[in-house]
């Protein structure tokens, strides 16, 4: 007597619902984007293995996509290392230290202006002369700060000129 062997190479939505115990809505959502292998009237058939993988694992096992993502991350990491070696980028903590140093220098210089100007301002009688004295002191302080900032600017300029001189590999 012949026995009936069911076709386990493909499943309909109803069969997948019965087999997995998931709601049809959940199955439809997880199978979104998966091409059916056949249609028979209203019945849509999906290949068994990809359908069950999507239902139970989601799309987490797409090895091609994962390899591409990993390769992209590795390329980004290498590009960042190359930029650091060329002096094009610096770690955030180094920038924080530099900003703190500049802020401290600026604060100290500005806080010293009133003390150094007080005697000279007390001797003046007109607002215009007082304004000129304060403006001169502020311009001197800004000049001092600019001188302090010149060394980092020179380093940046040298790094950029050096990066332009280096030829990329394969050029």
QUILIN-V504852 format. One record per pair of residues at least 6 apart in sequence whose C-alpha atoms are under 6 Angstrom apart, sorted by sequence separation. I is the first residue (numbers start at 1). J is the second residue. If there is no record, write none. Layout:
# QUILIN-V504852
I:J
I:J
This chain:
# QUILIN-V504852
39:45
83:89
17:24
38:45
37:45
36:45
37:46
121:130
36:46
30:54
30:55
12:44
12:45
11:45
10:45
11:46
10:46
10:47
11:48
10:48
9:48
